[in-house]
Structures are given as structure tokens and as C-alpha cells.
């Protein structure tokens, strides 16, 4: 199925729905799928850096993570 076919099918299904809760849920899902472009870019860049850290084996051990977390909680 292509994008246009899926959109058409979804519109047809929505046209048949009368339950307000379902319609609000669909609206919420669609609104959340449209991230703010700045936030989307920031999250994308963070994911790219994380992937590079993993590739370069810049990782924390479990013990290091626990210590770092405990340290930040003590502040």
C-alpha cells in the first residue's frame, strides 16, 4: 500500500467512527507524531552521537553508571 492509499483508508475509517474517545485518541497520536522541528533535530543529533559513542566503545560500565547516579543524587 502506498501513502495515499493508507491516508484514504484512514480517512474513511475516521469518517465512520462516532466514539468521541476514539477520535480524541487518534487526534492525540497524530499531534504527537508532529514533533517540533528543533526538538526533532536535537534528538536526531543526540542519537547520532550515541551511535558513534557505541561504535567507538565509549561506554559506561554498570558500576560506573551506578556510581555516577548515586553521586548526582547526593548533590
N, C-alpha and C positions, 0 to 999 in steps of 0.2 A: 504494500500500500504506500502511496506517496503522501506527501504532506497535505496537499489539497484534499485528497480523499478522506484522510483522517480528520481534518478540520470540518469537513462537510458532515461526516458521520457524527462527530461530537456535537455539532450544532443541532443536528436532527434529534439526537438523544436529549439534549438540554431542552429543546422545544417541547418535548413530551413530559418532562418532569414537572410535577406540581408541588412536590415537597420542598418547603422553604429551607429546611435544614440541609438538605442535599445541595440545593442551589448555592447556599451560603458556603458550604464546604468546598464546592467546586470553585467558587469565586476566590476563596482564601488560597487554595492551591495555586490557582493561576496568578494571583497577585504576588505570591511569594516566589514564583518562578522568575519574576522580572526583577532581578537584583539591581540595585543601584550600580551604574557602570563603574564608579570609583571603587566601591566595595568589591565588585567582581574582579577588577584588575588587581586590587590589593591581595585578595585571596588566591588568585592565579599565580601572582609573583611569589607568594609565600609557599604555595605548593611546589613551584619550580625549584625554589631554594631548598626545600625539604628533600625533594628527589635528588638534588645534587649532593646534599649532605649524606644521604644514604649511599649514593654511589661512591663518594669519597670516604666512606666509613667514619664520618664524624657523627658518632652516636654516643649516647649516654648509656651506661650500664644501669641495671635496675637499682643497684645500691647507690650509684651517683644520683639517680633521679629521686630516690627516697631522701637522701641527704639534702639535696637542693630544695626539695619541697619542704622538708622539716625546717630548714634554715629560713626560708621565706616566711614560714608561719610564725617563727619566733620573733620576727621583727615587729 
